[in-house]
Amino acid sequence: MTTTTYRVEGMTCDHCVHAITHEISAIDGVHGVHVTLATGQVAVTSDQPVAAETIRAAVDEAGYVLA
């Protein structure tokens, strides 16, 4: 297992957290997503590292920006 942390811009509420968590959790191999609203950090735990572009696409789909 590996955990990678990203920063997401534009999150302001619990709905934002849910949307990000939902989209990233749908990626194959992802086992956990932990979003810290106050800092904009998103920790993704997966079997193997997930390409940053895959995470970026999921964040974009949720309506936010990967910093």
TORDOKOL-115406 format. One record per atom (N, C-alpha, C, CB): x, y, z; atom name; residue in one letter; residue number from 1. Coordinates in nm, 4 decimals, m for minus. Each point is the difference from the previous one (the first is absolute). Glycine has a CB too. Example, Ala and Ser with C-alpha at 12.3 -4.5 7.8 and 13.67 -1.06 7.14 Angstrom:
- 1.3190  m0.5690  0.7800  N  a  1
- m0.0890  0.1190  0.0000  CA  a  1
- 0.0900  0.1200  0.0000  C  a  1
- m0.1892  m0.1173  0.1246  CB  a  1
- 0.1542  0.2223  m0.1966  N  s  2
- 0.0820  0.1190  0.0060  CA  s  2
- m0.0770  0.1090  0.0730  C  s  2
- 0.1184  m0.0628  m0.2145  CB  s  2
***
This chain:
- 0.0835  m0.1183  0.0000  N  m  1
- m0.0835  0.1183  0.0000  CA  m  1
- 0.0879  0.1245  0.0000  C  m  1
- m0.1828  m0.1246  0.1212  CB  m  1
- 0.1307  0.2262  m0.1844  N  t  2
- 0.0694  0.1283  m0.0057  CA  t  2
- m0.0997  0.1127  0.0248  C  t  2
- 0.1707  m0.0941  m0.1616  CB  t  2
- m0.1246  0.1993  0.2265  N  t  3
- m0.0837  0.1166  0.0233  CA  t  3
- 0.0689  0.1222  m0.0591  C  t  3
- m0.0970  m0.1025  0.2107  CB  t  3
- 0.0218  0.1762  m0.2907  N  t  4
- 0.0509  0.1216  m0.0629  CA  t  4
- m0.0928  0.1145  0.0376  C  t  4
- 0.1033  m0.1301  m0.1933  CB  t  4
- m0.0445  0.2448  0.2241  N  t  5
- m0.0789  0.1160  0.0401  CA  t  5
- 0.0025  0.1052  m0.1101  C  t  5
- 0.0503  m0.0461  0.2425  CB  t  5
- m0.1667  0.1012  m0.2679  N  y  6
- m0.0181  0.1049  m0.1012  CA  y  6
- m0.0648  0.1198  0.0664  C  y  6
- m0.0216  m0.1702  m0.1867  CB  y  6
- 0.0256  0.2848  0.1180  N  r  7
- m0.0698  0.1187  0.0468  CA  r  7
- m0.1056  0.0363  m0.1035  C  r  7
- 0.2044  0.0824  0.1278  CB  r  7
- m0.3255  m0.0586  m0.0785  N  v  8
- m0.1126  0.0327  m0.0863  CA  v  8
- m0.0496  0.1399  0.0339  C  v  8
- m0.0643  m0.2442  m0.0190  CB  v  8
- 0.0420  0.3245  m0.0843  N  e  9
- m0.0488  0.1364  0.0194  CA  e  9
- m0.1500  0.0070  m0.0258  C  e  9
- 0.2248  0.0910  m0.0664  CB  e  9
- m0.2918  m0.0062  0.1410  N  g  10
- m0.1409  0.0261  m0.0240  CA  g  10
- m0.0961  m0.0686  0.0955  C  g  10
- 0.0630  0.0286  m0.2317  CB  g  10
- m0.0135  m0.1125  0.3212  N  m  11
- m0.0888  m0.0689  0.0947  CA  m  11
- m0.0387  0.0962  0.1119  C  m  11
- 0.1071  m0.2239  m0.0533  CB  m  11
- m0.2385  0.2291  0.0838  N  t  12
- m0.0469  0.0916  0.1048  CA  t  12
- m0.0941  m0.0636  0.1009  C  t  12
- 0.0257  0.1800  m0.1634  CB  t  12
- m0.0719  m0.3040  0.1373  N  c  13
- m0.1013  m0.0580  0.0883  CA  c  13
- 0.0041  m0.1531  m0.0033  C  c  13
- m0.1437  0.2028  m0.0365  CB  c  13
- 0.0570  m0.2634  0.1159  N  d  14
- m0.0064  m0.1462  0.0061  CA  d  14
- m0.0440  m0.0612  m0.1327  C  d  14
- m0.0511  0.0177  0.2432  CB  d  14
- m0.0319  0.0542  m0.3184  N  h  15
- m0.0393  m0.0506  m0.1322  CA  h  15
- 0.1238  m0.0140  m0.0892  C  h  15
- m0.2285  0.1087  0.0227  CB  h  15
- 0.3190  m0.0129  m0.0156  N  c  16
- 0.1240  m0.0050  m0.0774  CA  c  16
- 0.0797  m0.1252  0.0369  C  c  16
- 0.0053  0.2527  m0.0125  CB  c  16
- 0.0060  m0.2770  0.1420  N  v  17
- 0.0726  m0.1167  0.0495  CA  v  17
- m0.0633  m0.1277  m0.0551  C  v  17
- 0.0646  0.1254  0.2100  CB  v  17
- m0.1961  m0.1342  m0.2052  N  h  18
- m0.0699  m0.1186  m0.0494  CA  h  18
- 0.0221  m0.0193  m0.1500  C  h  18
- m0.1719  0.0300  0.1798  CB  h  18
- 0.1629  0.0776  m0.2561  N  a  19
- 0.0162  m0.0092  m0.1449  CA  a  19
- 0.1401  m0.0485  m0.0366  C  a  19
- m0.1678  0.1843  m0.0289  CB  a  19
- 0.2691  m0.1290  0.0919  N  i  20
- 0.1385  m0.0406  m0.0254  CA  i  20
- 0.0197  m0.1461  0.0398  C  i  20
- 0.0793  0.2369  0.0374  CB  i  20
- m0.1271  m0.2718  0.0810  N  t  21
- 0.0144  m0.1377  0.0486  CA  t  21
- m0.0673  m0.0980  m0.0946  C  t  21
- 0.0080  0.0839  0.2356  CB  t  21
- m0.1276  m0.0526  m0.2803  N  h  22
- m0.0750  m0.0875  m0.0899  CA  h  22
- 0.0745  m0.0234  m0.1315  C  h  22
- m0.2122  0.0828  0.1034  CB  h  22
- 0.2593  0.0227  m0.1656  N  e  23
- 0.0664  m0.0119  m0.1301  CA  e  23
- 0.1327  m0.0751  0.0095  C  e  23
- m0.1091  0.2134  m0.0686  CB  e  23
- 0.1897  m0.1820  0.1688  N  i  24
- 0.1305  m0.0669  0.0125  CA  i  24
- m0.0178  m0.1456  0.0427  C  i  24
- 0.1075  0.2201  0.0590  CB  i  24
- m0.2045  m0.2475  0.0251  N  s  25
- m0.0244  m0.1378  0.0448  CA  s  25
- m0.0390  m0.0920  m0.1150  C  s  25
- m0.0701  0.0899  0.2208  CB  s  25
- 0.0168  m0.0332  m0.3281  N  a  26
- m0.0421  m0.0808  m0.1148  CA  a  26
- 0.1167  m0.0468  m0.0862  C  a  26
- m0.2129  0.1254  0.0012  CB  a  26
- 0.3329  m0.0755  0.0239  N  i  27
- 0.1179  m0.0395  m0.0779  CA  i  27
- 0.0427  m0.1407  0.0421  C  i  27
- 0.0747  0.2426  m0.0223  CB  i  27
- m0.0490  m0.3291  m0.0755  N  d  28
- 0.0451  m0.1366  0.0279  CA  d  28
- 0.1267  0.0014  0.0844  C  d  28
- m0.1021  m0.0781  m0.2155  CB  d  28
- 0.1042  m0.0044  0.3186  N  g  29
- 0.1170  m0.0138  0.0857  CA  g  29
- 0.0024  0.0932  0.1190  C  g  29
- 0.1188  m0.0714  m0.1984  CB  g  29
- m0.2092  0.1708  0.2018  N  v  30
- m0.0043  0.0928  0.1135  CA  v  30
- m0.0796  m0.0642  0.1127  C  v  30
- 0.0167  0.2014  m0.1539  CB  v  30
- 0.0440  m0.2023  0.2731  N  h  31
- m0.0641  m0.0615  0.1166  CA  h  31
- m0.0464  0.1015  0.1029  C  h  31
- 0.1409  m0.1983  m0.0377  CB  h  31
- m0.0855  0.3185  0.0325  N  g  32
- m0.0395  0.0994  0.0981  CA  g  32
- 0.0283  0.1406  m0.0474  C  g  32
- 0.0418  m0.1654  0.1774  CB  g  32
- m0.1294  0.2564  m0.1399  N  v  33
- 0.0163  0.1420  m0.0310  CA  v  33
- m0.0305  0.0769  0.1277  C  v  33
- m0.0633  m0.0312  m0.2470  CB  v  33
- 0.1579  0.1129  0.2897  N  h  34
- m0.0201  0.0815  0.1200  CA  h  34
- 0.0183  0.1457  m0.0389  C  h  34
- 0.0808  m0.1865  0.1539  CB  h  34
- m0.1879  0.2644  m0.1429  N  v  35
- 0.0013  0.1406  m0.0381  CA  v  35
- 0.0009  0.0862  0.1259  C  v  35
- m0.1229  m0.0518  m0.2155  CB  v  35
- 0.2159  0.1456  0.2220  N  t  36
- 0.0059  0.0966  0.1093  CA  t  36
- m0.0416  0.1348  m0.0572  C  t  36
- 0.1855  m0.1284  0.1222  CB  t  36
- m0.3085  0.1669  m0.0941  N  l  37
- m0.0570  0.1219  m0.0563  CA  l  37
- 0.0814  0.1245  0.0369  C  l  37
- m0.2249  m0.1083  0.0103  CB  l  37
- 0.2668  0.1182  0.1140  N  a  38
- 0.0691  0.1197  0.0487  CA  a  38
- 0.1292  0.0291  m0.0760  C  a  38
- m0.0985  m0.0442  0.2231  CB  a  38
- 0.1680  m0.0610  m0.2661  N  t  39
- 0.1284  0.0189  m0.0683  CA  t  39
- m0.0084  m0.0250  m0.1497  C  t  39
- 0.1124  m0.0662  0.2096  CB  t  39
- m0.2225  0.0081  m0.2544  N  g  40
- m0.0142  m0.0330  m0.1415  CA  g  40
- 0.0786  m0.1232  m0.0398  C  g  40
- m0.0352  0.2393  m0.0444  CB  g  40
- 0.0799  m0.3160  0.1417  N  q  41
- 0.0799  m0.1188  m0.0303  CA  q  41
- m0.0880  m0.1232  m0.0177  C  q  41
- 0.1905  0.0985  0.1283  CB  q  41
- m0.1499  m0.1804  m0.2245  N  v  42
- m0.0695  m0.1254  m0.0283  CA  v  42
- 0.1044  m0.1108  m0.0011  C  v  42
- m0.1829  0.1171  m0.1354  CB  v  42
- 0.1690  m0.2129  0.2265  N  a  43
- 0.0906  m0.1142  0.0069  CA  a  43
- m0.0687  m0.1189  m0.0656  C  a  43
- 0.1089  0.0864  0.2134  CB  a  43
- m0.0416  m0.1455  m0.3117  N  v  44
- m0.0552  m0.1117  m0.0754  CA  v  44
- 0.0832  m0.1238  0.0283  C  v  44
- m0.0868  0.1548  m0.1804  CB  v  44
- 0.0223  m0.2598  0.2320  N  t  45
- 0.0661  m0.1267  0.0272  CA  t  45
- m0.0419  m0.0994  m0.1073  C  t  45
- 0.0072  0.0466  0.2502  CB  t  45
- 0.0935  m0.1094  m0.3114  N  s  46
- m0.0284  m0.0913  m0.1106  CA  s  46
- 0.0992  m0.1164  m0.0006  C  s  46
- m0.0943  0.1915  m0.1340  CB  s  46
- 0.0597  m0.2937  0.0521  N  d  47
- 0.0889  m0.1157  m0.0129  CA  d  47
- 0.1374  0.0425  m0.0488  C  d  47
- m0.1974  m0.1461  m0.0468  CB  d  47
- 0.1969  0.2264  m0.0574  N  q  48
- 0.1223  0.0525  m0.0602  CA  q  48
- m0.0231  0.1476  m0.0279  C  q  48
- 0.0617  m0.2255  m0.1035  CB  q  48
- 0.0447  0.3019  0.0818  N  p  49
- m0.0199  0.1428  m0.0279  CA  p  49
- m0.0940  0.0200  m0.1194  C  p  49
- 0.2296  0.0488  0.0922  CB  p  49
- m0.3186  0.0490  m0.0792  N  v  50
- m0.0935  0.0351  m0.1065  CA  v  50
- 0.0576  0.1210  m0.0719  C  v  50
- m0.2022  m0.0917  0.1281  CB  v  50
- 0.1967  0.0905  m0.2607  N  a  51
- 0.0524  0.1121  m0.0783  CA  a  51
- m0.0693  0.1301  0.0417  C  a  51
- 0.0499  m0.1556  m0.1936  CB  a  51
- 0.0287  0.2612  0.2057  N  a  52
- m0.0543  0.1302  0.0389  CA  a  52
- m0.1081  0.0455  m0.0974  C  a  52
- 0.2200  0.0592  0.1046  CB  a  52
- m0.2071  m0.0915  m0.2314  N  e  53
- m0.1011  0.0384  m0.0980  CA  e  53
- m0.1335  m0.0696  0.0258  C  e  53
- 0.1822  0.0376  m0.1663  CB  e  53
- m0.1780  m0.1590  0.2187  N  t  54
- m0.1228  m0.0717  0.0343  CA  t  54
- m0.0691  0.0682  0.1172  C  t  54
- 0.0993  m0.2159  m0.0835  CB  t  54
- m0.0206  0.2559  0.1828  N  i  55
- m0.0553  0.0723  0.1147  CA  i  55
- m0.0537  0.1354  m0.0464  C  i  55
- 0.1615  m0.1166  0.1576  CB  i  55
- m0.0853  0.1851  m0.2420  N  r  56
- m0.0423  0.1306  m0.0522  CA  r  56
- m0.1343  m0.0111  m0.0726  C  r  56
- 0.2416  0.0682  m0.0229  CB  r  56
- m0.2584  m0.1723  m0.0576  N  a  57
- m0.1252  m0.0190  m0.0745  CA  a  57
- m0.1171  m0.0223  0.0959  C  a  57
- 0.1297  m0.0973  m0.1932  CB  a  57
- m0.1086  0.0214  0.3002  N  a  58
- m0.1066  m0.0254  0.0976  CA  a  58
- m0.0360  0.1292  0.0735  C  a  58
- 0.0791  m0.2386  0.0277  CB  a  58
- 0.0219  0.3158  0.0096  N  v  59
- m0.0235  0.1267  0.0694  CA  v  59
- m0.0738  0.0966  m0.0933  C  v  59
- 0.2083  m0.0343  0.1419  CB  v  59
- m0.1656  0.0388  m0.2684  N  d  60
- m0.0685  0.0842  m0.0985  CA  d  60
- m0.1463  m0.0411  m0.0146  C  d  60
- 0.2172  0.0329  m0.1217  CB  d  60
- m0.2423  m0.1624  0.1178  N  e  61
- m0.1367  m0.0518  m0.0143  CA  e  61
- m0.0867  0.0441  0.1177  C  e  61
- 0.0878  m0.1982  m0.1281  CB  e  61
- m0.0258  0.2084  0.2456  N  a  62
- m0.0730  0.0434  0.1198  CA  a  62
- m0.0216  0.1522  0.0006  C  a  62
- 0.0977  m0.1950  0.1263  CB  a  62
- m0.0267  0.2658  m0.2149  N  g  63
- m0.0188  0.1436  m0.0097  CA  g  63
- 0.1031  0.0836  0.0726  C  g  63
- m0.2349  m0.0494  m0.0220  CB  g  63
- 0.3509  m0.0111  0.0495  N  y  64
- 0.1055  0.0695  0.0748  CA  y  64
- 0.1304  m0.0069  m0.0764  C  y  64
- m0.1132  m0.0537  0.2173  CB  y  64
- 0.2159  0.1167  m0.1615  N  v  65
- 0.1290  0.0113  m0.0691  CA  v  65
- 0.1105  m0.0612  0.0850  C  v  65
- m0.0779  0.2092  m0.1169  CB  v  65
- 0.1534  m0.3007  0.0563  N  l  66
- 0.1169  m0.0559  0.0664  CA  l  66
- 0.1117  0.1032  m0.0084  C  l  66
- m0.0684  m0.2397  m0.0560  CB  l  66
- 0.1195  0.2821  0.1706  N  a  67
- 0.1033  0.1058  0.0030  CA  a  67
- 0.1367  m0.0569  m0.0351  C  a  67
- m0.1313  0.1243  0.1742  CB  a  67
***
